[in-house]
Amino acid sequence: MRCSRCQHENPASQKFCGECGTRLASGCPACGAANPPGQKFCGECGAPLDRGHAAPKFASPEAYTPKYLAERILTSRSALEGERKQVTVLFADIKGSLELIESSDPEQADLLLDSVLSAMMDAVHRYEGTVNKVLGDGIMALFGAPLAHEDHAVRACYAALAMQDALRRVAERARARFGVEPQIRIGLNSGEVVVRAIGNDLSLHYDAIGPTAHLASRMEQLAVPGTIRLTQSTLHLAEGFVRVNPLGPVPVKGLEHPIEIYELQGATPTRSRFQVAVARGLTRFVGRDTEIAALGGALDRAAQGHGQVFAVAGDPGVGKSRLVYEFTRSHRTAGMLVLESRSVSYGKATIYLPVVDLLK
């Protein structure tokens, strides 16, 4: 049992920490509330505290984190510890999990919970997020820590949408096999955290700055089963990439004023910041005559049957995307079929993703 004060690992039978003497309390896997040693059920929510039945693959982050992500985290661990990071926190849980378990055979219930948790984790790992905690019937995940991503809010939104999509397929199988339809609710919030330590088993200990994690958990609790709720701070970072429905201001315990919340409804076709800028409207394109002429010459040679490959290189922000955009939509390409494909940062784990996207 880990001491809440000094983080020292103690035998489960101990009542006090062997390192600092603090009285040990067991955290509820469902709600996180502290409970006295020896208690079998949570005094806050009634969930069972015995974790002996938990599947081994969910016992520690090392067991369920993909190898390629684990290697990146451990390789850069020394640089990550103690660093302040902007992240998006995701909470997801199965609504009514106790009712599902009570109405099912124990083995069937374990199988059902495992399939739901696996679907949740697969969605997080697909977008290179980190599952920080498995909370009995749900998970807590971080995007942007310990692996830094400038588009952490977009990744978290995409992961949440992928979770709900995967759960619809899980629910179809569960309905046919067990006669139940599990649903999950998801909450998102963006803010600052400080990573304090990363264990050898990839366990991540962090200090939340302000209400970052609390607000994400609150969004989850406010969400209707089958939906995703997010704060304005997350929407600000993902705007243009997602579609939302504003739900108005909602009072949150611990905060002085109500906050604006939104329901995440889907993703837009946009996949880059430049595409967002195009949708909002671009300023007049000037200059680049030399580059346009070079591209035009390559196009003329291609039209004569001599295949061409052209690379546009330059520092970030100098206008590479704008140059290609203007050229491919100019009079020079009139009547031609223009195919476009893009690499996305969260697609590194998918082999030949730009080619697959192009063929689609």
PATOR-818513 format. One line per 10 residues: number of its first residue (from 1); their letters; for each residue x negated, y negated, z of C-alpha. Coordinates in pm, whole numbers, plus 32768, in hexadecimal, padded with zeros to 4 digits. Last residue first. Layout:
N
NUM> a> X:Y:Z ~ ...
END
This chain:
360
360> klldvvplyi> 8371:7D9A:6CAF ~ 822C:7DC8:6BEE ~ 81A3:7C80:6C77 ~ 81FD:7CDC:6DDD ~ 814E:7E2C:6DB8 ~ 801D:7D7A:6D2B ~ 801A:7C7B:6E46 ~ 8041:7D96:6F4A ~ 7F28:7E6F:6EBF ~ 7F03:7F23:7010
350> takgysvsrs> 7FE1:7EA8:712B ~ 7F16:7E62:7267 ~ 7EA7:7D0D:71EA ~ 8010:7CA0:71B0 ~ 8028:7BB8:72DE ~ 7F4A:7AB5:7233 ~ 8020:7AAA:70FB ~ 7F9B:7ADF:6F9C ~ 8073:7A4F:6E8C ~ 8106:7AC0:6D40
340> elvlmgatrh> 8174:79FB:6C0E ~ 81E4:7A64:6AB4 ~ 8208:7960:69A0 ~ 82B9:79D0:6860 ~ 826E:78D6:674F ~ 836A:7805:668C ~ 82D4:76BC:6708 ~ 8183:76FC:67AF ~ 80D5:75C4:6729 ~ 8209:74EB:676D
330> srtfeyvlrs> 81B3:74F7:68E1 ~ 823B:75DC:69F1 ~ 810D:76C4:6A00 ~ 8023:7597:69FD ~ 80D4:74D7:6B13 ~ 80E4:7601:6BFE ~ 7F7C:7667:6BB8 ~ 7EFF:7508:6C0A ~ 7FE2:74ED:6D3D ~ 7F60:7635:6DC8
320> kgvgpdgava> 7DF5:75C6:6DA1 ~ 7E36:746A:6E32 ~ 7D0D:740A:6F0D ~ 7DB8:7486:7049 ~ 7CD0:75A4:709F ~ 7B7E:7587:6FED ~ 7B62:75F5:6E85 ~ 7B80:7712:6D8E ~ 7C5F:7747:6C5E ~ 7C0F:788B:6BAB
310> fvqghgqaar> 7C6E:78CC:6A3F ~ 7C86:7A1F:6998 ~ 7CBB:7A26:6820 ~ 7D2D:7B26:671F ~ 7CCD:7AD5:65B8 ~ 7E03:7B13:64E2 ~ 7E26:79B7:6446 ~ 7F1C:794F:6558 ~ 7E0E:79A7:6659 ~ 7D1B:78B9:65AB
300> dlagglaaie> 7E1F:77A2:65B9 ~ 7E61:77E6:672A ~ 7CEF:77D0:677F ~ 7CD9:7681:66C8 ~ 7E0B:75FF:6787 ~ 7D6F:7663:68D2 ~ 7C35:759F:687C ~ 7D04:7473:680D ~ 7DCD:7478:6953 ~ 7C88:7480:6A1A
290> tdrgvfrtlg> 7BF6:7357:695F ~ 7D3B:728F:697C ~ 7D54:72C9:6AF5 ~ 7DEA:716D:6B20 ~ 7F4D:7123:6B99 ~ 8074:71F2:6C11 ~ 8190:711D:6C9E ~ 81F5:7179:6E04 ~ 829E:72C5:6E45 ~ 83FF:7314:6EC1
280> ravavqfrsr> 8481:73CE:6FF2 ~ 8496:751C:6F3A ~ 833D:74E4:6EA8 ~ 82AE:74A0:7004 ~ 833F:75E7:7085 ~ 82A5:7699:6F5A ~ 8156:75FC:6FB6 ~ 8175:767B:711A ~ 818F:77DC:7092 ~ 8287:78FE:707F
270> tptagqleyi> 83D1:7853:702B ~ 84EA:7940:6FC5 ~ 8598:78DC:710B ~ 85AB:79C9:7233 ~ 86E4:7A24:72F5 ~ 87E9:79C6:73F8 ~ 8723:794E:7524 ~ 8818:78BB:7620 ~ 87AE:776B:76AA ~ 877D:76C6:77FC
260> eiphelgkvp> 8769:755A:7868 ~ 8703:752D:79D2 ~ 87CD:74BA:7B00 ~ 8716:73CE:7BF1 ~ 866D:7403:7D41 ~ 85E2:755B:7CFB ~ 85CD:766F:7E02 ~ 870A:771F:7D92 ~ 8755:76CE:7C27 ~ 8877:75F2:7BB5
250> vpglpnvrvf> 88D5:7621:7A45 ~ 88D1:7516:7934 ~ 8969:756B:77E1 ~ 898E:76B4:7728 ~ 88D6:7657:75E8 ~ 88E5:776C:74DE ~ 8794:77CA:744E ~ 86F0:7820:7301 ~ 857A:7862:7303 ~ 843C:77FA:724B
240> gealhltsqt> 8489:7687:7228 ~ 846C:764E:739C ~ 838B:774D:7446 ~ 82C2:7666:752A ~ 83E6:757F:757F ~ 84CA:76AE:75A4 ~ 83EA:773B:76B4 ~ 83EB:75F6:777B ~ 8563:75D2:7745 ~ 85A1:7717:77FD
230> lritgpvalq> 8600:7869:776F ~ 8720:7960:7782 ~ 8735:7AA6:76C0 ~ 8874:7B76:7695 ~ 88E5:7CE3:76A4 ~ 895C:7CCB:780B ~ 89B6:7B5E:7859 ~ 8887:7A95:78BF ~ 888A:79D3:7A08 ~ 87B0:7AD1:7ABE
220> emrsalhatp> 86B5:7AD2:799F ~ 86A4:7957:799C ~ 8663:795F:7B13 ~ 853F:7A4B:7AE5 ~ 84AA:7960:79E2 ~ 84E4:783B:7ACE ~ 8432:78E9:7BEE ~ 830A:7947:7B11 ~ 82BE:77DF:7AAC ~ 8348:7729:7BE0
210> giadyhlsld> 820B:7665:7C31 ~ 80B6:76F8:7BE3 ~ 80D2:7871:7C01 ~ 7FA8:791B:7CA1 ~ 7F2F:7A57:7BF5 ~ 7ED7:7BC2:7C31 ~ 7ECA:7CA0:7AFB ~ 7EAE:7E19:7B16 ~ 7DD3:7E8E:79F3 ~ 7D74:7FD5:7AAB
200> ngiarvvveg> 7C1A:7F41:7AEA ~ 7CCD:7E1D:7B8C ~ 7CF0:7CBE:7AF9 ~ 7CD1:7B9F:7BF1 ~ 7D4E:7A3F:7C36 ~ 7DF8:79E7:7AEB ~ 7E7D:7884:7B19 ~ 7FD6:783D:7A8C ~ 806A:771B:79C9 ~ 81BD:7701:791E
190> snlgiriqpe> 82B2:77AC:7835 ~ 83FC:7856:788D ~ 84B4:7984:7805 ~ 85D2:7A5F:7889 ~ 8651:7BAB:7803 ~ 8787:7C7D:7841 ~ 8794:7DED:77EA ~ 88AD:7ED6:7786 ~ 88D0:804B:77BB ~ 89F2:80FD:770C
180> vgfrararea> 8A68:8239:77B9 ~ 8AFF:8383:773C ~ 89BE:8444:7774 ~ 895C:84C4:761A ~ 8A2C:8400:751F ~ 8A37:82C5:75F4 ~ 88C6:82E4:7647 ~ 8869:8302:74D7 ~ 8931:81CC:747A ~ 88AE:8112:75AC
170> vrrladqmal> 8744:8159:7548 ~ 8789:80C8:73EE ~ 8825:7F8F:7483 ~ 8707:7F82:757A ~ 860A:7F64:745F ~ 86B9:7E2C:73D6 ~ 86D0:7D96:7533 ~ 855F:7DD5:756B ~ 84FC:7D4B:7415 ~ 85B5:7C07:7467
160> aaycarvahd> 84F7:7BEB:75B0 ~ 83AD:7C34:7501 ~ 83F2:7B26:73FB ~ 843E:7A2B:750E ~ 8302:7A8B:75CD ~ 822E:7A6E:7491 ~ 82BD:7914:7448 ~ 8272:78A3:75AD ~ 810D:792B:759E ~ 80BC:7873:7459
150> ehalpagfla> 7F6C:77EC:74D4 ~ 7F0F:7948:7546 ~ 7E1D:7994:7664 ~ 7DF8:7AFD:76D5 ~ 7E1C:7B0C:7854 ~ 7F06:7A61:7828 ~ 7FB3:79B9:7700 ~ 80EB:7A90:770B ~ 8138:7B23:7861 ~ 8225:7C41:78AF
140> migdglvknv> 8307:7CA3:79D1 ~ 83BF:7DEB:79AC ~ 8506:7E94:7A00 ~ 85B3:7FB6:7AAC ~ 84AE:7FF1:7BBB ~ 83F5:7EA7:7B9C ~ 82D6:7F04:7AB5 ~ 81E0:7DE7:7AD5 ~ 80E5:7D28:79FD ~ 814B:7DA8:78A9
130> tgeyrhvadm> 8055:7CE3:77D3 ~ 80BC:7C47:7686 ~ 8013:7CA1:753F ~ 8149:7C72:7463 ~ 817B:7DE8:742D ~ 8115:7E1A:7599 ~ 824D:7D69:7617 ~ 8337:7E23:752A ~ 829A:7F73:7584 ~ 82C2:7F1F:76F4
120> maslvsdlll> 8439:7EE4:76DA ~ 8472:801F:760B ~ 83A6:80EB:7704 ~ 8472:805E:7825 ~ 85B7:80C2:7776 ~ 853E:8221:7722 ~ 84BA:8257:7881 ~ 8601:81E3:791D ~ 86C7:82D9:7847 ~ 85E0:83FE:7890
110> daqepdssei> 85E8:83B2:7A04 ~ 8765:839F:79FD ~ 877F:84E5:793B ~ 86A4:8591:7A3A ~ 8773:8503:7B5A ~ 88C0:8564:7AB1 ~ 8985:842C:7A60 ~ 8A94:8354:7AFE ~ 89B7:82E2:7C1F ~ 889B:8289:7B34
100> lelsgkidaf> 8972:81B2:7A4D ~ 8A14:8105:7B79 ~ 88BA:80BC:7C09 ~ 8846:8034:7AB8 ~ 8962:7F37:7AA7 ~ 88A4:7E48:79C5 ~ 8758:7ED7:795A ~ 8642:7DDC:7992 ~ 8570:7CDD:78DA ~ 848F:7BC6:7957
90> lvtvqkrege> 83AD:7B07:7868 ~ 82AC:7A01:78C8 ~ 821D:7916:77C2 ~ 80BC:78A2:7804 ~ 7FE0:776D:7821 ~ 7EA7:77DC:78D0 ~ 7DCD:7777:79F6 ~ 7C9C:7859:7A0C ~ 7C31:7904:7B4F ~ 7BEB:7A4D:7AA1
80> lasrstlire> 7BED:7A40:7924 ~ 7A78:7A1C:78E2 ~ 7A1F:7B46:79BC ~ 7B35:7C18:791D ~ 7AC6:7BE6:77B4 ~ 7A72:7D50:776B ~ 7B80:7DD1:7858 ~ 7C96:7D14:77A6 ~ 7C21:7D67:7645 ~ 7BF6:7ED7:769B
70> alykptyaep> 7D51:7EEC:7738 ~ 7DEF:7E4E:7602 ~ 7D52:7F4E:7516 ~ 7DA7:806C:7603 ~ 7F19:801D:7619 ~ 7F8B:7FC5:777D ~ 806B:80D0:781D ~ 7F83:8195:7903 ~ 7E8A:807D:794B ~ 7FAC:7F9E:79B6
60> safkpaahgr> 7FF1:8091:7AD5 ~ 80EF:819E:7B33 ~ 81C4:8173:79FB ~ 8134:829F:793D ~ 8142:8368:7A7F ~ 82C0:8355:7A85 ~ 8344:82D0:7BCB ~ 83D1:83D8:7CB3 ~ 82E1:8389:7DCD ~ 834A:821F:7DCC
50> dlpagcegcf> 8429:823A:7EFE ~ 84BE:80E1:7F34 ~ 861E:8137:7EBC ~ 86EC:8003:7E56 ~ 87D6:7F6F:7F5C ~ 87B0:7E05:7EE8 ~ 871B:7D46:800F ~ 86E1:7E51:8118 ~ 8636:7F2D:8018 ~ 8660:80A0:8057
40> kqgppnaagc> 857D:81A5:80F7 ~ 84E1:80CF:820A ~ 83A2:816A:8293 ~ 82D9:8027:828D ~ 83AE:7EE8:82AA ~ 843C:7E53:8167 ~ 83C8:7D32:808D ~ 84AD:7CCD:7F6A ~ 842E:7D0F:7E07 ~ 858B:7D37:7D6F
30> apcgsalrtg> 8582:7E93:7CD2 ~ 8435:7F2C:7D3D ~ 846D:7EAC:7EA1 ~ 8324:7E40:7F3B ~ 82A7:7F04:8066 ~ 823A:7E3F:8197 ~ 80EF:7E55:824D ~ 80AC:7D99:838E ~ 7F6E:7CCB:8363 ~ 7E39:7D55:8410
20> cegcfkqsap> 7D3D:7CC1:831B ~ 7C8A:7DEE:8281 ~ 7D3F:7F1F:830E ~ 7E90:7E83:82BD ~ 7F9F:7EE6:83B6 ~ 80B2:7FEE:83A2 ~ 7FDA:80FE:8308 ~ 8074:823B:8270 ~ 805A:81BD:8107 ~ 7EDF:81A8:8122
10> nehqcrscrm> 7E5E:8043:80F6 ~ 7DE8:7F7E:7FC3 ~ 7D6D:7E20:801C ~ 7E26:7D02:7F6E ~ 7DC3:7C0D:8087 ~ 7F1A:7B87:80EB ~ 801B:7C65:803F ~ 7F5C:7D9E:80A6 ~ 7F71:7EAC:7F9B ~ 8000:8000:8000
END
